Amino acid sequence: MPDIVVPTLIAKSVLLEEDCVRILDRRLFPFREEFVVCRTYEDVAIAIEEMVTQSAGPFFAASAGLVLAARLAETGASASGRLALMEAAAARLIKTRSTNNNIRDVITYLMGIAREDVATRGFASRLETAMREAWAERRARSRRLGEFAATLVEEGDTILTHCWAESSLIETLAASLRVGKRFQVVCTETRPYLQGSRLTAHSVAEMGIDCHGHHRQHGGLCDGSRQDLAAHDGR
């Protein structure tokens, strides 16, 4: 089975460390690989609001931000004070993008654990464990989806993508590569963040897949060009 490269956007999207959360700045990537360092849940909230991370990125960022809040809350003397801080952090993180169900769902899940455990010593560490389990489960779901979707990919196909579909796309491509299929990808564009030409095309190229557009590494088509491409190719 061939080794499949994990794209930077998947491997380094959000990193929880001992004293901070590091978020890969998608506003700059791939032209520059820089991280926004967040030392508080408020820093994380601002980063989400300022579009440092998009798509599934806020799921990882917000849940890591809640762990930062738990670490701070754990220094408090009273259980009621700890819980009040956690409730405030949860509300703030959910508010960053009120229509993003990924944020709401993971924060709601983690807060269910926090409310039961906030009075005991070491609850921040246990919340981090729950967060990492939630991350692993999300990635496992994407891998399962990719395995099923890859059965639709045939040898020599051209796959037309739109915007940046995160791990659902990457796992589909990876599963196809693992069974030896050869194919190419055309990335269509989205505005104003140009996620098709920057994020999708770069990630596909990192995996060693032939990616078509204006440039092999950063090519793309704008939103309205997909039908023209299909008509030109007779498909």
DAMODA-V864494 format. One record per helix or strand. SS is the DSSP state (H for helix, E for strand). FROM is the first residue (numbers start at 1). TO is the last residue. Records with the same first field share a line. If there is no record, write none. Layout:
# DAMODA-V864494
SS = FROM-TO + FROM-TO
This chain:
# DAMODA-V864494
H = 8-11 + 41-49 + 57-73 + 79-95 + 101-117 + 123-152 + 166-178 + 195-206 + 223-233
E = 14-16 + 21-24 + 35-38 + 158-162 + 184-188 + 210-212 + 221-221
